[in-house]
Amino acid sequence: MTEIYTVHHWIDGAEAEGSASTQPILNPATGEQVGTLDLGDASTVDRAVEVARRAQRQWAAVSLSKRTQLMYRMRQLMIEHTDEIAQVISREHGKTVDDAKGEIARGLETLEFATSITQDSKGEFSANVSTGVDIHSIRQPLGVVAGITPFNFPAMVPFWMHPIAIATGNAFILKPSERDPSTSNIVARLYAEAGLPAGVFQVVHGGKATVDALCTHEGISAVSFVGSTPIARHVHETAAASGKRVQALGGANNHAVVMPDANVAFAASQIASGAFGSAGERCMAVPVAVTVGDVHDEFVAAVKAEAEKLTVGPASDAATDMGPVITPDARERVISMTDEAEKAGATVVVDGRGLVVPGHENGFFVGPTVLTDVDPELRAYKEEVFGPLLVVMHVNNFDEALELVNSSPFGNGTAIFTASGHYARRYQEEVQVGMIGVNVPIPTPVGYYSFGGWKDSLFGEYHAHGPEAVRFYTRAKAITERWPRQDEAVEASMSFPTHD
């Protein structure tokens, strides 16, 4: 038996005990408790904000050069500790170690973007906008900012936030998921090792009480959130009502359109990867494929073959392609959606409901599942599944496919598989979605572009990471100045100033 560990908060540069209550941390592959998490409350947030306010005032005065040097050191430490972090992610989340290493690498893209923050934080200058008058702009940090992040990417999603927030001079308080919290504490330890002053990066754990305290605390200037649409809406409304800048990324139900001229074998393998990778627990997963015209039967056969060759098991097994889902409730959601669809007349092409992994009977496993002939009013099609369930819909032509995608209340990501530049161009121009892939199933932008959806997939103006994150974590000042000679007399005017 492995000894059960305890995950504390990280406040003022060290682990901090003293919580309202605790919660078990489970290994999804076994269902067994591996750790205990301290849960915070409003008093925990108060303590972290008080420390952050003091630390941020000093950190904002540190030169850009020294901030970027620290980011370079942090990058190297993350690379050196990738194996350690990946093992922790795999144990608490259930994804394979290689998948965990992939998310760490994508998180490092934003950290690398932050190493060049000297370029992206530059202001503007215009000389002689009026006689002897110049104007320039600068960007300054907001102060103390907070991030609330989901379980599915315990390394990558927080890295969308804190490197840029810190590099631009803010103090950052992270509230990670209670399901897999250990990664955030490792990151806090590495920031300290890199030389970040105590209090500039802190971690508070907890549930709704902690979230609401972060959203309403008068000492916090902005809140970043990634998670489900209902909670994104709650965070946006609560934090905005408290006068905060809010960036709340919600859920998704991403569609991949397969045109008749597509390379079907390629499309099937890519869509299967998007649907079943990380057990479908990605906001950029592909839970819906839309076949156009006479490609339907060929695609269904090909994606069935892709699903059936996947090995489902614990991440500790090198042969595993897909691990468990995060909780028993997540497993039950996939099963109940499939049951409901089958009862309503859907065809179950691949059935993952009865999957049992020998030696891991108590794990939260459900196999890849593929459905066709699904009524669009059913949960399996309409709702965010967040599990290894792929629904294949069929339409007659491109316009019907576009209408189907645009009718979704979500607008996070989408893809089209085609050999036609005409249809690819029409799709990217006309689809009402924030991130589009052409023959790319998961079009997550690289770290120096910004990530964000439309409609119910984003609440607030700003997208995550990249240039929009710099704007989110800073505010602009415009300075107009004139330097008259000491002996120069200028007659005052009562008229509104003009640019003469």
Secondary structure, DSSP 4 states (H G I P E B T S, - for coil): -PPPEEE-EEETTEEE---SEEEEEE-TTT--EEEEEEE--HHHHHHHHHHHHHHHHHHTTS-HHHHHHHHHHHHHHHHHTHHHHHHHHHHHH---HHHHHHHHHHHHHHHHHHTTHHHHT---EEEEEETTEEEEEEEEE-SEEEEE--SS-TTHHHHTTHHHHHHTT-EEEEE--SSS-HHHHHHHHHHHHHTPPTTSEEE---SHHHHHHHHH-TT--EEEEES-HHHHHHHHHHHHHTT-EEEEE-----EEEE-TTS-HHHHHHHHHHHHHGGGG-STT---EEEEEGGGHHHHHHHHHHHHHTPPB--TTSTT-SB---SSHHHHHHHHHHHHHHHHTT-EEEE--TT---TT-TTS-----EEEES--TTSHHHHS---SSEEEEEEESSHHHHHHHHHTSSEESEEEEE-S-HHHHHHHHHH---SEEEES-SS-PPPTTS-B--EETTEESSPPBSTHHHHHHTEEEEEEEEE---TT-------SPP---
